[in-house]
């Protein structure tokens, strides 16, 4: 039955999204508003595949979490920093696919 297979595929996708959100939730800062956390969580989840920790424990997840905080501070507080050219793509307003502004 095609409908049953489609429903199972959707349920599997939703389950994966829930697991990713639950994983990211552990990194929420106490002082973040819901709006700030939602934006930062989207940033983390969008870039997570690029920052998976290698088997040798290179600490790439720590780098992603640091970038997410810097990005959120830039977006919501207007903080600016000097960034390497290869990292600058993370700091555009399109990093989460939206044109969010401070506030």
N, CA, C and O atoms as CSV, one atom per row, in Angstrom:
chain,resi,resn,atom,element,x,y,z
A,1,UNK,N,N,0.850,-1.181,0.000
A,1,UNK,CA,C,0.000,0.000,0.000
A,1,UNK,C,C,0.893,1.240,0.000
A,1,UNK,O,O,1.725,1.421,0.890
A,2,UNK,N,N,0.709,2.086,-1.005
A,2,UNK,CA,C,1.546,3.272,-1.162
A,2,UNK,C,C,1.300,4.270,-0.042
A,2,UNK,O,O,2.252,4.855,0.476
A,3,UNK,N,N,0.063,4.475,0.340
A,3,UNK,CA,C,-0.263,5.435,1.396
A,3,UNK,C,C,0.399,5.083,2.716
A,3,UNK,O,O,0.864,5.967,3.436
A,4,UNK,N,N,0.443,3.802,3.035
A,4,UNK,CA,C,1.072,3.357,4.270
A,4,UNK,C,C,2.574,3.574,4.249
A,4,UNK,O,O,3.169,3.933,5.265
A,5,UNK,N,N,3.189,3.356,3.091
A,5,UNK,CA,C,4.630,3.579,2.959
A,5,UNK,C,C,4.958,5.060,3.088
A,5,UNK,O,O,5.954,5.429,3.711
A,6,UNK,N,N,4.122,5.904,2.499
A,6,UNK,CA,C,4.336,7.352,2.583
A,6,UNK,C,C,4.179,7.825,4.027
A,6,UNK,O,O,4.963,8.644,4.508
A,7,UNK,N,N,3.174,7.310,4.703
A,7,UNK,CA,C,2.953,7.690,6.102
A,7,UNK,C,C,4.128,7.249,6.973
A,7,UNK,O,O,4.542,7.977,7.876
A,8,UNK,N,N,4.657,6.071,6.705
A,8,UNK,CA,C,5.808,5.573,7.469
A,8,UNK,C,C,7.034,6.435,7.210
A,8,UNK,O,O,7.805,6.721,8.126
A,9,UNK,N,N,7.214,6.848,5.956
A,9,UNK,CA,C,8.357,7.701,5.612
A,9,UNK,C,C,8.241,9.059,6.289
A,9,UNK,O,O,9.236,9.597,6.775
A,10,UNK,N,N,7.036,9.617,6.326
A,10,UNK,CA,C,6.815,10.904,6.991
A,10,UNK,C,C,7.065,10.772,8.484
A,10,UNK,O,O,7.702,11.634,9.090
A,11,UNK,N,N,6.569,9.701,9.074
A,11,UNK,CA,C,6.782,9.474,10.506
A,11,UNK,C,C,8.263,9.332,10.832
A,11,UNK,O,O,8.724,9.829,11.859
A,12,UNK,N,N,9.009,8.655,9.963
A,12,UNK,CA,C,10.450,8.506,10.165
A,12,UNK,C,C,11.145,9.857,10.074
A,12,UNK,O,O,12.044,10.145,10.863
A,13,UNK,N,N,10.738,10.685,9.121
A,13,UNK,CA,C,11.313,12.021,8.970
A,13,UNK,C,C,11.013,12.877,10.194
A,13,UNK,O,O,11.904,13.547,10.716
A,14,UNK,N,N,9.774,12.861,10.652
A,14,UNK,CA,C,9.383,13.641,11.825
A,14,UNK,C,C,10.154,13.168,13.053
A,14,UNK,O,O,10.581,13.980,13.873
A,15,UNK,N,N,10.330,11.876,13.177
A,15,UNK,CA,C,11.082,11.325,14.301
A,15,UNK,C,C,12.528,11.809,14.272
A,15,UNK,O,O,13.092,12.152,15.311
A,16,UNK,N,N,13.122,11.838,13.086
A,16,UNK,CA,C,14.493,12.326,12.945
A,16,UNK,C,C,14.620,13.786,13.317
A,16,UNK,O,O,15.596,14.185,13.951
A,17,UNK,N,N,13.643,14.586,12.928
A,17,UNK,CA,C,13.652,16.015,13.263
A,17,UNK,C,C,13.525,16.194,14.772
A,17,UNK,O,O,14.217,17.026,15.359
A,18,UNK,N,N,12.650,15.420,15.401
A,18,UNK,CA,C,12.494,15.488,16.865
A,18,UNK,C,C,13.790,15.121,17.572
A,18,UNK,O,O,14.180,15.772,18.542
A,19,UNK,N,N,14.457,14.080,17.089
A,19,UNK,CA,C,15.714,13.662,17.710
A,19,UNK,C,C,16.774,14.748,17.568
A,19,UNK,O,O,17.531,15.003,18.504
A,20,UNK,N,N,16.832,15.388,16.404
A,20,UNK,CA,C,17.806,16.461,16.194
A,20,UNK,C,C,17.501,17.643,17.106
A,20,UNK,O,O,18.416,18.231,17.683
A,21,UNK,N,N,16.225,17.996,17.241
A,21,UNK,CA,C,15.839,19.108,18.113
A,21,UNK,C,C,16.141,18.780,19.572
A,21,UNK,O,O,16.613,19.638,20.318
A,22,UNK,N,N,15.871,17.545,19.981
A,22,UNK,CA,C,16.191,17.124,21.357
A,22,UNK,C,C,17.691,17.183,21.602
A,22,UNK,O,O,18.133,17.601,22.672
A,23,UNK,N,N,18.478,16.762,20.609
A,23,UNK,CA,C,19.932,16.827,20.715
A,23,UNK,C,C,20.387,18.271,20.889
A,23,UNK,O,O,21.210,18.565,21.756
A,24,UNK,N,N,19.852,19.174,20.066
A,24,UNK,CA,C,20.254,20.578,20.105
A,24,UNK,C,C,19.810,21.255,21.399
A,24,UNK,O,O,20.486,22.166,21.876
A,25,UNK,N,N,18.699,20.832,21.969
A,25,UNK,CA,C,18.142,21.473,23.166
A,25,UNK,C,C,19.135,21.515,24.317
A,25,UNK,O,O,19.078,22.430,25.137
A,26,UNK,N,N,20.029,20.564,24.398
A,26,UNK,CA,C,20.998,20.536,25.500
A,26,UNK,C,C,21.975,21.707,25.439
A,26,UNK,O,O,22.673,21.981,26.416
A,27,UNK,N,N,22.030,22.393,24.310
A,27,UNK,CA,C,22.974,23.492,24.144
A,27,UNK,C,C,22.332,24.869,24.334
A,27,UNK,O,O,22.984,25.891,24.126
A,28,UNK,N,N,21.068,24.896,24.724
A,28,UNK,CA,C,20.382,26.175,24.933
A,28,UNK,C,C,20.954,26.874,26.154
A,28,UNK,O,O,21.118,26.272,27.215
A,29,UNK,N,N,21.256,28.164,25.983
A,29,UNK,CA,C,21.759,28.968,27.090
A,29,UNK,C,C,20.590,29.417,27.965
A,29,UNK,O,O,19.499,29.690,27.464
A,30,UNK,N,N,20.823,29.487,29.247
A,30,UNK,CA,C,19.793,29.868,30.212
A,30,UNK,C,C,19.192,31.237,29.883
A,30,UNK,O,O,17.995,31.455,30.070
A,31,UNK,N,N,20.018,32.147,29.399
A,31,UNK,CA,C,19.576,33.524,29.175
A,31,UNK,C,C,18.929,33.762,27.812
A,31,UNK,O,O,18.492,34.879,27.535
A,32,UNK,N,N,18.854,32.751,26.960
A,32,UNK,CA,C,18.297,32.952,25.622
A,32,UNK,C,C,16.776,32.996,25.648
A,32,UNK,O,O,16.123,32.173,26.290
A,33,UNK,N,N,16.226,33.977,24.935
A,33,UNK,CA,C,14.777,34.017,24.775
A,33,UNK,C,C,14.358,32.907,23.814
A,33,UNK,O,O,15.198,32.316,23.136
A,34,UNK,N,N,13.088,32.636,23.761
A,34,UNK,CA,C,12.582,31.602,22.844
A,34,UNK,C,C,12.931,31.953,21.396
A,34,UNK,O,O,13.325,31.083,20.620
A,35,UNK,N,N,12.783,33.223,21.041
A,35,UNK,CA,C,13.092,33.671,19.676
A,35,UNK,C,C,14.570,33.489,19.351
A,35,UNK,O,O,14.918,33.025,18.265
A,36,UNK,N,N,15.436,33.853,20.287
A,36,UNK,CA,C,16.871,33.711,20.069
A,36,UNK,C,C,17.257,32.238,19.984
A,36,UNK,O,O,18.050,31.847,19.127
A,37,UNK,N,N,16.695,31.423,20.877
A,37,UNK,CA,C,17.030,30.008,20.857
A,37,UNK,C,C,16.564,29.349,19.564
A,37,UNK,O,O,17.292,28.549,18.977
A,38,UNK,N,N,15.359,29.681,19.121
A,38,UNK,CA,C,14.845,29.074,17.891
A,38,UNK,C,C,15.777,29.379,16.720
A,38,UNK,O,O,16.089,28.490,15.927
A,39,UNK,N,N,16.216,30.614,16.610
A,39,UNK,CA,C,17.122,30.993,15.522
A,39,UNK,C,C,18.459,30.269,15.652
A,39,UNK,O,O,18.993,29.780,14.657
A,40,UNK,N,N,19.004,30.196,16.862
A,40,UNK,CA,C,20.301,29.552,17.058
A,40,UNK,C,C,20.194,28.042,16.850
A,40,UNK,O,O,21.110,27.426,16.305
A,41,UNK,N,N,19.082,27.442,17.280
A,41,UNK,CA,C,18.885,26.012,17.069
A,41,UNK,C,C,18.810,25.708,15.574
A,41,UNK,O,O,19.379,24.716,15.118
A,42,UNK,N,N,18.118,26.547,14.811
A,42,UNK,CA,C,18.059,26.358,13.360
A,42,UNK,C,C,19.463,26.444,12.764
A,42,UNK,O,O,19.809,25.665,11.876
A,43,UNK,N,N,20.264,27.379,13.246
A,43,UNK,CA,C,21.650,27.515,12.786
A,43,UNK,C,C,22.431,26.234,13.075
A,43,UNK,O,O,23.121,25.712,12.200
A,44,UNK,N,N,22.318,25.732,14.302
A,44,UNK,CA,C,23.036,24.522,14.696
A,44,UNK,C,C,22.609,23.347,13.829
A,44,UNK,O,O,23.453,22.621,13.302
A,45,UNK,N,N,21.312,23.159,13.680
A,45,UNK,CA,C,20.819,22.010,12.917
A,45,UNK,C,C,21.172,22.114,11.436
A,45,UNK,O,O,21.446,21.104,10.787
A,46,UNK,N,N,21.163,23.335,10.903
A,46,UNK,CA,C,21.491,23.519,9.485
A,46,UNK,C,C,22.953,23.159,9.214
A,46,UNK,O,O,23.261,22.571,8.177
A,47,UNK,N,N,23.844,23.500,10.125
A,47,UNK,CA,C,25.277,23.307,9.900
A,47,UNK,C,C,25.841,22.057,10.571
A,47,UNK,O,O,27.019,21.747,10.390
A,48,UNK,N,N,25.036,21.338,11.334
A,48,UNK,CA,C,25.517,20.159,12.053
A,48,UNK,C,C,26.197,19.126,11.154
A,48,UNK,O,O,27.238,18.592,11.539
A,49,UNK,N,N,25.655,18.824,9.979
A,49,UNK,CA,C,26.338,17.824,9.142
A,49,UNK,C,C,27.775,18.214,8.772
A,49,UNK,O,O,28.614,17.340,8.556
A,50,UNK,N,N,28.060,19.506,8.701
A,50,UNK,CA,C,29.401,19.972,8.356
A,50,UNK,C,C,30.353,19.955,9.547
A,50,UNK,O,O,31.565,20.084,9.371
A,51,UNK,N,N,29.823,19.798,10.749
A,51,UNK,CA,C,30.649,19.901,11.961
A,51,UNK,C,C,30.583,18.653,12.836
A,51,UNK,O,O,30.835,18.726,14.038
A,52,UNK,N,N,30.254,17.533,12.256
A,52,UNK,CA,C,30.257,16.280,13.029
A,52,UNK,C,C,31.671,16.034,13.544
A,52,UNK,O,O,32.648,16.234,12.823
A,53,UNK,N,N,31.767,15.598,14.793
A,53,UNK,CA,C,33.085,15.294,15.369
A,53,UNK,C,C,33.705,14.117,14.623
A,53,UNK,O,O,33.058,13.083,14.460
A,54,UNK,N,N,34.939,14.259,14.173
A,54,UNK,CA,C,35.620,13.133,13.523
A,54,UNK,C,C,35.942,12.048,14.548
A,54,UNK,O,O,35.936,12.311,15.751
A,55,UNK,N,N,36.222,10.836,14.082
A,55,UNK,CA,C,36.513,9.727,15.017
A,55,UNK,C,C,37.671,10.018,15.970
A,55,UNK,O,O,37.715,9.472,17.073
A,56,UNK,N,N,38.605,10.868,15.556
A,56,UNK,CA,C,39.740,11.157,16.429
A,56,UNK,C,C,39.413,12.216,17.479
A,56,UNK,O,O,40.293,12.611,18.244
A,57,UNK,N,N,38.149,12.690,17.530
A,57,UNK,CA,C,37.730,13.642,18.556
A,57,UNK,C,C,38.272,15.036,18.353
A,57,UNK,O,O,38.788,15.642,19.292
A,58,UNK,N,N,38.166,15.558,17.140
A,58,UNK,CA,C,38.714,16.868,16.818
A,58,UNK,C,C,37.956,18.051,17.390
A,58,UNK,O,O,38.406,19.185,17.229
A,59,UNK,N,N,36.829,17.839,18.048
A,59,UNK,CA,C,36.114,18.938,18.686
A,59,UNK,C,C,35.379,19.864,17.738
A,59,UNK,O,O,35.219,21.046,18.042
A,60,UNK,N,N,34.926,19.362,16.596
A,60,UNK,CA,C,34.237,20.203,15.633
A,60,UNK,C,C,32.877,20.665,16.156
A,60,UNK,O,O,32.422,21.750,15.793
A,61,UNK,N,N,32.226,19.878,16.990
A,61,UNK,CA,C,30.939,20.292,17.551
A,61,UNK,C,C,31.119,21.528,18.417
A,61,UNK,O,O,30.282,22.430,18.388
A,62,UNK,N,N,32.191,21.583,19.181
A,62,UNK,CA,C,32.476,22.773,19.990
A,62,UNK,C,C,32.630,24.005,19.103
A,62,UNK,O,O,32.181,25.096,19.453
A,63,UNK,N,N,33.268,23.816,17.958
A,63,UNK,CA,C,33.443,24.928,17.023
A,63,UNK,C,C,32.090,25.401,16.504
A,63,UNK,O,O,31.847,26.605,16.418
A,64,UNK,N,N,31.210,24.469,16.158
A,64,UNK,CA,C,29.876,24.841,15.684
A,64,UNK,C,C,29.101,25.588,16.759
A,64,UNK,O,O,28.460,26.598,16.466
A,65,UNK,N,N,29.148,25.109,17.996
A,65,UNK,CA,C,28.425,25.772,19.082
A,65,UNK,C,C,28.965,27.180,19.315
A,65,UNK,O,O,28.200,28.107,19.580
A,66,UNK,N,N,30.273,27.334,19.216
A,66,UNK,CA,C,30.869,28.669,19.359
A,66,UNK,C,C,30.420,29.584,18.234
A,66,UNK,O,O,30.057,30.736,18.470
A,67,UNK,N,N,30.444,29.071,17.011
A,67,UNK,CA,C,29.985,29.876,15.866
A,67,UNK,C,C,28.521,30.260,16.014
A,67,UNK,O,O,28.124,31.366,15.645
A,68,UNK,N,N,27.712,29.343,16.557
A,68,UNK,CA,C,26.290,29.656,16.711
A,68,UNK,C,C,26.073,30.796,17.701
A,68,UNK,O,O,25.186,31.627,17.507
A,69,UNK,N,N,26.879,30.839,18.760
A,69,UNK,CA,C,26.774,31.931,19.729
A,69,UNK,C,C,27.234,33.253,19.116
A,69,UNK,O,O,26.603,34.292,19.311
A,70,UNK,N,N,28.334,33.200,18.379
A,70,UNK,CA,C,28.831,34.415,17.725
A,70,UNK,C,C,27.803,34.910,16.724
A,70,UNK,O,O,27.527,36.108,16.655
A,71,UNK,N,N,27.233,33.994,15.946
A,71,UNK,CA,C,26.217,34.355,14.949
A,71,UNK,C,C,24.996,34.978,15.624
A,71,UNK,O,O,24.474,35.988,15.151
A,72,UNK,N,N,24.539,34.381,16.727
A,72,UNK,CA,C,23.380,34.920,17.441
A,72,UNK,C,C,23.685,36.303,18.021
A,72,UNK,O,O,22.839,37.195,17.970
A,73,UNK,N,N,24.869,36.483,18.562
A,73,UNK,CA,C,25.250,37.798,19.085
A,73,UNK,C,C,25.299,38.838,17.963
A,73,UNK,O,O,24.905,39.989,18.153
A,74,UNK,N,N,25.775,38.427,16.817
A,74,UNK,CA,C,25.805,39.326,15.659
A,74,UNK,C,C,24.390,39.682,15.222
A,74,UNK,O,O,24.085,40.849,14.975
A,75,UNK,N,N,23.533,38.681,15.129
A,75,UNK,CA,C,22.179,38.882,14.635
A,75,UNK,C,C,21.312,39.685,15.601
A,75,UNK,O,O,20.642,40.632,15.189
A,76,UNK,N,N,21.320,39.319,16.871
A,76,UNK,CA,C,20.409,39.920,17.836
A,76,UNK,C,C,20.978,41.123,18.582
A,76,UNK,O,O,20.223,42.004,18.996
A,77,UNK,N,N,22.288,41.173,18.758
A,77,UNK,CA,C,22.889,42.249,19.532
A,77,UNK,C,C,23.711,43.215,18.688
A,77,UNK,O,O,24.130,44.266,19.171
A,78,UNK,N,N,23.939,42.858,17.434
A,78,UNK,CA,C,24.695,43.734,16.546
A,78,UNK,C,C,26.189,43.687,16.767
A,78,UNK,O,O,26.911,44.556,16.277
A,79,UNK,N,N,26.678,42.680,17.502
A,79,UNK,CA,C,28.115,42.550,17.725
A,79,UNK,C,C,28.803,42.247,16.399
A,79,UNK,O,O,28.246,41.567,15.538
A,80,UNK,N,N,30.011,42.757,16.248
A,80,UNK,CA,C,30.753,42.449,15.026
A,80,UNK,C,C,32.136,41.917,15.391
A,80,UNK,O,O,32.710,42.272,16.421
A,81,UNK,N,N,32.645,41.069,14.532
A,81,UNK,CA,C,33.954,40.471,14.729
A,81,UNK,C,C,34.639,40.360,13.383
A,81,UNK,O,O,33.999,40.472,12.338
A,82,UNK,N,N,35.946,40.140,13.412
A,82,UNK,CA,C,36.657,39.829,12.187
A,82,UNK,C,C,36.583,38.328,11.996
A,82,UNK,O,O,36.847,37.561,12.922
A,83,UNK,N,N,36.224,37.910,10.788
A,83,UNK,CA,C,36.003,36.505,10.508
A,83,UNK,C,C,36.868,36.081,9.329
A,83,UNK,O,O,37.061,36.848,8.385
A,84,UNK,N,N,37.387,34.855,9.386
A,84,UNK,CA,C,38.099,34.301,8.248
A,84,UNK,C,C,37.134,34.198,7.068
A,84,UNK,O,O,35.938,33.975,7.259
A,85,UNK,N,N,37.634,34.354,5.886
A,85,UNK,CA,C,36.796,34.307,4.693
A,85,UNK,C,C,35.997,33.016,4.599
A,85,UNK,O,O,34.831,33.046,4.204
A,86,UNK,N,N,36.598,31.875,4.955
A,86,UNK,CA,C,35.881,30.607,4.815
A,86,UNK,C,C,34.751,30.454,5.826
A,86,UNK,O,O,33.853,29.638,5.614
A,87,UNK,N,N,34.768,31.217,6.922
A,87,UNK,CA,C,33.701,31.149,7.914
A,87,UNK,C,C,32.630,32.209,7.708
A,87,UNK,O,O,31.578,32.144,8.344
A,88,UNK,N,N,32.865,33.169,6.847
A,88,UNK,CA,C,31.956,34.308,6.732
A,88,UNK,C,C,30.579,33.938,6.214
A,88,UNK,O,O,29.619,34.660,6.483
A,89,UNK,N,N,30.445,32.839,5.481
A,89,UNK,CA,C,29.135,32.464,4.951
A,89,UNK,C,C,28.142,32.159,6.062
A,89,UNK,O,O,26.936,32.286,5.853
A,90,UNK,N,N,28.613,31.762,7.229
A,90,UNK,CA,C,27.721,31.444,8.344
A,90,UNK,C,C,27.059,32.689,8.925
A,90,UNK,O,O,26.046,32.584,9.617
A,91,UNK,N,N,27.613,33.849,8.654
A,91,UNK,CA,C,27.145,35.050,9.322
A,91,UNK,C,C,26.215,35.900,8.478
A,91,UNK,O,O,25.831,36.989,8.905
A,92,UNK,N,N,25.846,35.445,7.310
A,92,UNK,CA,C,24.878,36.193,6.517
A,92,UNK,C,C,23.491,35.910,7.062
A,92,UNK,O,O,23.279,34.889,7.716
A,93,UNK,N,N,22.545,36.799,6.803
A,93,UNK,CA,C,21.190,36.585,7.307
A,93,UNK,C,C,20.537,35.405,6.628
A,93,UNK,O,O,19.511,34.917,7.103
A,94,UNK,N,N,21.098,34.931,5.532
A,94,UNK,CA,C,20.532,33.776,4.854
A,94,UNK,C,C,21.034,32.458,5.444
A,94,UNK,O,O,20.690,31.391,4.936
A,95,UNK,N,N,21.839,32.510,6.502
A,95,UNK,CA,C,22.396,31.291,7.090
A,95,UNK,C,C,21.314,30.344,7.562
A,95,UNK,O,O,21.522,29.131,7.548
A,96,UNK,N,N,20.162,30.854,7.982
A,96,UNK,CA,C,19.077,29.979,8.376
A,96,UNK,C,C,17.948,30.023,7.357
A,96,UNK,O,O,16.866,29.482,7.584
A,97,UNK,N,N,18.213,30.670,6.241
A,97,UNK,CA,C,17.198,30.717,5.196
A,97,UNK,C,C,16.159,31.786,5.439
A,97,UNK,O,O,15.090,31.744,4.830
A,98,UNK,N,N,16.429,32.731,6.295
A,98,UNK,CA,C,15.462,33.787,6.573
A,98,UNK,C,C,16.168,35.126,6.694
A,98,UNK,O,O,17.391,35.185,6.816
A,99,UNK,N,N,15.410,36.173,6.659
A,99,UNK,CA,C,15.979,37.507,6.772
A,99,UNK,C,C,15.761,38.100,8.145
A,99,UNK,O,O,15.368,39.260,8.273
A,100,UNK,N,N,16.017,37.301,9.183
A,100,UNK,CA,C,15.800,37.790,10.553
A,100,UNK,C,C,16.670,39.001,10.832
A,100,UNK,O,O,17.766,39.144,10.289
A,101,UNK,N,N,16.169,39.845,11.668
A,101,UNK,CA,C,16.900,41.015,12.135
A,101,UNK,C,C,16.921,41.009,13.640
A,101,UNK,O,O,16.232,40.217,14.283
A,102,UNK,N,N,17.724,41.907,14.203
A,102,UNK,CA,C,17.800,42.007,15.668
A,102,UNK,C,C,16.428,42.249,16.264
A,102,UNK,O,O,15.536,42.821,15.637
A,103,UNK,N,N,16.293,41.787,17.508
A,103,UNK,CA,C,15.073,42.103,18.238
A,103,UNK,C,C,14.468,40.985,18.963
A,103,UNK,O,O,13.434,41.156,19.609
